[in-house]
Amino acid sequence: LFYLAMLLGPLAVLATSATQFQSGLAMATQAVGQSGDEELGARAAEVLDRTRRELYRMLAESELDRDDATGDTVGTWDEDEDDVTDGEIIDD
């Protein structure tokens, strides 16, 4: 049980930090919405959109770094592949 607590300790801290971050972000977003200032709301929406994109970019880069470090190539794309998949291109 002690070892389990030692392993889960950092995860608990991370989960607490994430919860506090989400709570703080929700409160700030609510405050901007309650201000009634449309220009402020538009600026906040732009900030949130940029932040969301940057967080996903950081996550993708972290996964690539991890794959490079471990040599994992599962799910990677090989430029020589000729597979074609139907899909929709969404501009980001």
One Martini backbone bead per residue (centre of mass of N, CA, C, O) as a GRO file, in nm:
protein
   92
    1LEU     BB    1   0.057   0.064  -0.020
    2PHE     BB    2   0.294   0.255  -0.006
    3TYR     BB    3   0.378   0.228  -0.306
    4LEU     BB    4   0.115   0.329  -0.422
    5ALA     BB    5   0.130   0.609  -0.294
    6MET     BB    6   0.397   0.687  -0.431
    7LEU     BB    7   0.284   0.665  -0.725
    8LEU     BB    8   0.013   0.850  -0.683
    9GLY     BB    9   0.102   1.124  -0.579
   10PRO     BB   10   0.166   1.282  -0.847
   11LEU     BB   11  -0.119   1.236  -0.964
   12ALA     BB   12  -0.274   1.390  -0.748
   13VAL     BB   13  -0.141   1.661  -0.798
   14LEU     BB   14  -0.219   1.684  -1.094
   15ALA     BB   15  -0.526   1.663  -1.054
   16THR     BB   16  -0.549   1.909  -0.870
   17SER     BB   17  -0.433   2.114  -1.067
   18ALA     BB   18  -0.642   2.066  -1.293
   19THR     BB   19  -0.889   2.138  -1.125
   20GLN     BB   20  -0.802   2.425  -1.052
   21PHE     BB   21  -0.773   2.525  -1.339
   22GLN     BB   22  -1.063   2.472  -1.433
   23SER     BB   23  -1.198   2.644  -1.219
   24GLY     BB   24  -1.056   2.911  -1.286
   25LEU     BB   25  -1.144   2.924  -1.582
   26ALA     BB   26  -1.449   2.918  -1.532
   27MET     BB   27  -1.463   3.176  -1.359
   28ALA     BB   28  -1.343   3.371  -1.569
   29THR     BB   29  -1.546   3.317  -1.795
   30GLN     BB   30  -1.794   3.401  -1.634
   31ALA     BB   31  -1.706   3.692  -1.574
   32VAL     BB   32  -1.696   3.783  -1.865
   33GLY     BB   33  -1.993   3.717  -1.933
   34GLN     BB   34  -2.112   3.908  -1.695
   35SER     BB   35  -2.009   4.189  -1.799
   36GLY     BB   36  -2.136   4.249  -2.105
   37ASP     BB   37  -1.875   4.267  -2.280
   38GLU     BB   38  -1.829   4.201  -2.606
   39GLU     BB   39  -1.529   4.262  -2.653
   40LEU     BB   40  -1.424   4.091  -2.419
   41GLY     BB   41  -1.547   3.824  -2.519
   42ALA     BB   42  -1.392   3.814  -2.788
   43ARG     BB   43  -1.108   3.820  -2.667
   44ALA     BB   44  -1.143   3.566  -2.492
   45ALA     BB   45  -1.201   3.371  -2.725
   46GLU     BB   46  -0.925   3.405  -2.859
   47VAL     BB   47  -0.754   3.310  -2.621
   48LEU     BB   48  -0.882   3.029  -2.591
   49ASP     BB   49  -0.817   2.931  -2.876
   50ARG     BB   50  -0.509   2.960  -2.863
   51THR     BB   51  -0.471   2.784  -2.613
   52ARG     BB   52  -0.589   2.523  -2.719
   53ARG     BB   53  -0.391   2.490  -2.954
   54GLU     BB   54  -0.130   2.490  -2.781
   55LEU     BB   55  -0.196   2.244  -2.608
   56TYR     BB   56  -0.214   2.043  -2.845
   57ARG     BB   57   0.071   2.096  -2.949
   58MET     BB   58   0.217   2.005  -2.693
   59LEU     BB   59   0.106   1.718  -2.693
   60ALA     BB   60   0.217   1.632  -2.969
   61GLU     BB   61   0.517   1.689  -2.908
   62SER     BB   62   0.535   1.496  -2.668
   63GLU     BB   63   0.466   1.238  -2.828
   64LEU     BB   64   0.701   1.260  -3.026
   65ASP     BB   65   0.928   1.257  -2.818
   66ARG     BB   66   0.854   0.984  -2.698
   67ASP     BB   67   0.879   0.821  -2.961
   68ASP     BB   68   1.176   0.891  -3.011
   69ALA     BB   69   1.283   0.771  -2.738
   70THR     BB   70   1.143   0.470  -2.796
   71GLY     BB   71   1.086   0.405  -3.115
   72ASP     BB   72   0.798   0.462  -3.178
   73THR     BB   73   0.578   0.385  -3.482
   74VAL     BB   74   0.298   0.382  -3.400
   75GLY     BB   75   0.093   0.575  -3.611
   76THR     BB   76   0.276   0.648  -3.827
   77TRP     BB   77   0.386   0.815  -4.113
   78ASP     BB   78   0.463   0.710  -4.436
   79GLU     BB   79   0.563   0.856  -4.731
   80ASP     BB   80   0.524   0.570  -4.900
   81GLU     BB   81   0.237   0.574  -4.863
   82ASP     BB   82  -0.089   0.500  -5.049
   83ASP     BB   83  -0.304   0.567  -4.867
   84VAL     BB   84  -0.657   0.630  -4.884
   85THR     BB   85  -0.872   0.872  -4.726
   86ASP     BB   86  -1.168   0.963  -4.640
   87GLY     BB   87  -1.221   1.321  -4.591
   88GLU     BB   88  -1.193   1.615  -4.398
   89ILE     BB   89  -1.077   1.936  -4.432
   90ILE     BB   90  -0.955   2.135  -4.159
   91ASP     BB   91  -0.912   2.445  -4.077
   92ASP     BB   92  -0.695   2.600  -3.817
   0.00000   0.00000   0.00000
